[in-house]
Amino acid sequence: MSAFHPRQISISDYTYDLPEERIAQFPLEERDQSRLLLYQQGRIADARFTDLPNALPAQSLLVFNNTKVVQARLRFQKATGGMIELFCLEPLEPIREVQQAMQQTQSVVWKCLVGNNKRWREGRLEMPLGPSPESGVLNAERLAPAEEGYAIRFSWTQAERTFAEVLEIAGLLPLPPYMNRDAAPEDQNRYQTVYAAAAGAVAAPTAGLHFTPRVLEQLQQRKHQAAFVTLHVGAGTFKPVKSEVMEHHYMHPEQLSVDREMVEQLLRHLGRPVIAVGTTSMRTLESLYWLGVGLSMGSLPTEEDQLLVPQWLPYDQRTSLSVQEALESIIHYLDQQGLTHLQATTRILIAPGYQFKLCTGLITNFHQPTSTLLLLVAALIGPAWQKVYKHALANNYRFLSYGDSSLLLP
């Protein structure tokens, strides 16, 4: 365990000047025509994303996040004409697991951000779910303050509809705040990965937006393997670090789901390259190790009845458990519980000082200054992150969600 503790990190050491015009506002016409910055052991080269299959180490296992973005923004118009926007963050009742909560009928309670909150002093909001009275109505009732938001009860007529169907009808796609625009028709397709499957994210796992069926087929032809995990990306991914030192920064919780077969796939792949497609996949993979550690010791905490990886666990927990032993502990736990999937919550912070357990490389976009995502990149490649970002800025790479990509191999 490193003597340096990430609690001591000053976020001002992880910033750079990002001109507004370098933030990509719209996607490229073709996903896989984005640029690809290659960083390997100190060397930088420029390529296209279609070059990825040839740029990867031989027999790499790529781990993708198959979460699907939901239309989480709901705009209600009051009888007086004022607009109230509710941004659904995470389920509270009757169940907190995202994918099951999306299948609830009749009513649900979610934690939401409330836009124009001062204009909603009391009463219930209503929104038609179609052009005719037979289409039904969505109601929203504010219950109580919740951490960084409010508990909102949604109920709807035509009670056989799931909440996922209600959001599909009534909701708007939640583009990142730095785009400063409403979603366009093209975003409905382009702000999802081509392999998105598990509905529940309020932001896309953007490293995966570059992949096309053509690139996926070429990866297979080059004998690379693919595996899938689910981590539902929360709005906290855009939350800036406002504390001077990381000790006072609170990591947002995110729900993850990994099936038994995928854990077995990781066990079979030990000793060969594991490349995370995006920071969310990396957070999931590294959380798996610490979940295995906790399960093996019988000391893993829980949050709302789910297994939890706390923010500082990797830095505070002394362990000599191997990756193989940690993954085998997960298999043993699933077998004992009669489960096919591991469901858990992670608050893990991956920052300089972190010792990687599973990931040997990362495919990722270019992230905001003073963000926890930039800390994760710095944890992987060290001070070279400055060299990488300086090169990207000097060579007209596009930044953030719809921006260009990089393959980082320390």
N, C-alpha and C positions, 0 to 999 in steps of 0.2 A: 504494500500500500504506500502511495506517494506521501512524502512529508508535507507537500503543498496541499492545502484544502481549498476547493473551489469557492467556499464561503468567502474567501479573501479576495476573490477576483473583483477588480474595478471595471465596470462595464465600459468606462470611457476609454479603455485600452482596446476595445473591440468596435471601433467605429471607422467610417471612411466617408468621403463626400460623394453622395449619390445624386447627380443632377436629375431633376424631375423628368427631363426628356429621355432619359435612359430607361425609365420604367415602361415596360411594354404594356400598352393599353388594350391591344387587340391581338388575337392569335395569328400566326402565319397561316397562309392559305393551305399549306400541307404540314401536318404535324412533324413529320420526320425530317423536314428540311431546316430545322433549327441548327444553330451552330453547336459544336461540342468542344469544350476546352478539355484537353487531356493533361492531367498532372500525374506524373509517376516518378517517385523518388527524387523529387527536386527539379525534374525537367517538365517544361510546358510545351505543348504543341496545339495547333488549331486543326479542327476537323469538322465534319458534318455528323449529325446524329446517325445517319445511315452507316457511318463507319464504326459504330459501336461494337457490333459482333466481332469485328477483327481486332478491335483495340483491347478487348477484355483478356485477362489471363486465361489460359487454357482450362477447360472444364470448370468454368465458373458456375456457381449456383446464384441466380438472381432472385431476390426476394421482393415481391410486389405487394403493395397494399391495395386490396380490391374493394375498399370502401366506396360508396356512391354518395355523391352530394345530393342532399334533399333541398326542396324549395322552401327554405326555412324562414323567409321573410313574409310576413302577413300584414297587409295594409288595410286597416279598417277606417271607414269614413263615418264620423259621428253625425247625428241628426243635424247638428249646428254647422256642419260642413268641414270641421277640423279633421285632420288626418292623424291617426295613431298607428305607429308601426311596431309590431311585435316580432322580435328575432328569437326564434326557438333555439335554445342552447343545449339543453339536456333534459331527459324525462325525470320526473320526481315520483309520480303516482299513476297507476297502481303498481308499476314495475319500473325499475331504473335501468335495466339492460336495454340498450338502444334498439336493437333489431326486434325484440319482442314488443317494446313500447310502440314501435311503428305499426304493429299489427293490431293494436288495441282498437276496439269499436266503442261507439257511444260517447265516451268522454275520456280525457287524459288530463294530467297536470304536468306542465313543463316549466322549467326555469327559463325566463325570457328577458332579454333587454327590451326596454320600453322607450320608443322614440316619442317625443312630445308628451312626456309623462305628466307634466304639470297641467295639461289640458284634459287629462282623464282623472277627474277628481272622484267620480263615483259612477255606478251603473254598469250595465253590461254592453259590450260592443257586439254588433251583428254584421255579418257579411253574407250576401247571397252566394250560393254555390253553383249558380247557373242562371240562364236567362229567364226561367219560369219559376213560379212558386213550387212546382213539383220537384225542382232541382235541390231544394233544401236550403238550410241556413247554418252557418258556422257562428257559434257564440263564444265570446271570450269574457272571463270574469277574473279580476285581479284578487288574489287571496291574501298574500302577505309578502313582505320583502324577503328575498333570498340572496345568497352571496352574489354580489355584483349584478343583481337583477331582481325580478319578482316571480313568485309562483303564480302561474296563470292557469285557470281551468278552462279547457276547450271542450265544448260539447256540440253535437251536430245532429240535425234531423237526418233521416235515412241512415239509421244507426248501424246498419250492416256494413257501411263503409269503414275501412280502416283509416287510421290517422295518416298513413302514408298516402292513401288515395285522396284524402282531404287536402293535404299539402300539395299534391300534384295538381289539383284543381285550382286551389285558392292562392297558393304561395308563389313567391318570386325567388329566382336563383340568387343566392347571397355572394355576389362578387366581392373580392377583397376591398377594403375601404380605400386603399390607395389608387384604385382605378377611377374613382370619382365619376361613375356613370351607372346608369341602369343597365341591366342585362339586355343584350340584343338577341334576336332569334338564333344567331350562330353560336352563342354561348351555351345554349341548351345542350348542344352536342360537344362543343370544344372544351367546356369546363368540366368534362368527365373523361376519365381514362377509357380506352376501348375495352378494358376488362373489368370495369366497375360492376359490382354485383350486390354488395351488402349495403342497403340504404341506411344512412345515419350520420354522414359527415355534413358539417356546415362550411367546409372549405375543401377544395380538391387537394389530393396528394400530388402536387404539381410536377414532381420529377417524372411521373408516369405519363404526363400529357403528350410527351414526344413519341411514345411508342405507337406503332401501326401494326396491322397484321403482317405486313411485309417484313418489318424489323423483327417481329417475334418469330416468324418463320426462319429468317436468316440466323437468329440465335440458335434455334434448334438444329439447323444444318451444320453449325459450327460446334455442335456437341455441348453447348451450354444448357443448363437445366433451369427450370422455372419453379418457384414455389410461391404460395400466396398466404398472406396473413391479413387480418382486418384490424385496423386501428381507426376509429371514427374521429376524424380531425375536428377539433373544437375551435371556437372563435379565439381562444387563448393563444393560438398559434400566431396571431397578429398582435398580441399584447406586447407593447414595448417594455423593456426593463427600465423602470423609473428609479429604482434604488441605486445608490452610488456603488454599493458592493452587493454581490449576489446573495449574501447571507439574508438580506431582507426582501429578496424576490420570492414570490409564491408561485410555484409551478402549477399550471392548470391540470386537472385530472383528465385523462382520456381513456376510454374503454377499448380493450383489445380482445380479440378472439383468435385462437390458433387451434387447428384441429390436430388430433393425435398423429395422423398420417404425415403432417408437415414436420412435427417434432422428430418422427422417425426418419424422415428425409434428411434433416439436419444431422442426425446421428450417423447416417450412412456417408455423409459428405465431410466428416471431420478430417482436417488436415488439408483440405482443398479450399480454393477461394470462395468466400461468401460475400456477394456484393449486394448491399441494400439499395433498392430503388427508392430513394427519397429518405428524408429525415424521419418520417413516421415509421417506415419499415425498419430503420436502424433503431429507433426507440423501442419498437416491439421486440426485435431480436435481442437486444441487450437486456431488456426487461425480462425476457424468458430466462436468461441465466440467473438473475437475482430472484425470480420466482422459484426456480429450482433450488437455489441455496436456502431460501426460507422454508420451503416444503421439506427439505432434507433435515433441517434443524427443528422443524415443528414450531417455528417462531415467527411466521409471516403474519403481519398485521392485516386487518380487513378494513374496508370502508364501504358502508351501506351493504354489508353482507357479501362483498366481493373481495377476493384477494387483492392486495395492494403492494405496489413497489413505491415506497416513500422517496421523496426528492433526494435525500442525502444518503440513502442506504448504501450505494456503492462505495462511498467514501468513509462511512462509519463502521461498516461490517467487516470484521477480519475473517477471512475464509481462505482455505487452500483447496476448496472443492473444484474439481476439473469440470470443463464444459460437458464432457460425457456424463459425469456423475450428476450434474445439475439437470441435464435433459432426461436422464433416466429417472430422476426423482419426479419429474412432471409426468412421465409415462406411468409410473407406479401410482401416483396420486389419481390420475384419470381412471386407471383400472380399478382402484379401490372404491372410487365414487361412482363407477359405472357410467362414465362420461366419455363422449367422443370429441368434445371441444373443451379447451381451457378458456374460461372467461375471467378477466381480471381488469383492474384499473392500474394505470401507471402515472406517477408524477415524476418519473426519473428526469434528472437534469444531467445531460452529457456535456461536460465542459472540460477545458484544459485541466489535466490531473486525472482524468478518467482513464482506466485501463480497459481496452476493448477485449471482449471475450469471444464474440462470434463473428463480428464484421471485419473483413479485411479490405473493404473498399466501399465507395459510395458514389451513386449517380444522383446528382442534385442540381437545382437551379441556383441562381445567385440571390442571396438573402439580404434583408434589410440591415442597415447599421444598428448596432447596440441591441441585437436580438438574440434570443436563446438559440436560434438556428445557426447563427454565425458562430456562437460559442461551440456548438456541436462540430462544425467544420474545423474550427481551430483545435478541438480535442483530437481530431483525426490526423490532421496534417501539420499541426504545430504552427509556429510563426509564419510558415510558408503561405498561410491564408492571405497575408498581406500581398505577397508576390502574385498570387493567383488573381486576386481582385484588382490589383493594379494593372495586370495584363489584360483582364477582361474590360476594364474601363478604357484603357488606351487603344484597344482593338475593336471598339464599337459592339461589344456583346450587349444583348438586351437583358434586362434584369427583372427579377421577381416572377410572379405566377405564370405569366404568358411569355416569359423571357427564354433565353437560351439555356443550355445544359452544360454540365461538367462531369467528368469521370475522374474521381480522386482516388489514387492508389498510393498510400504512404510507403 
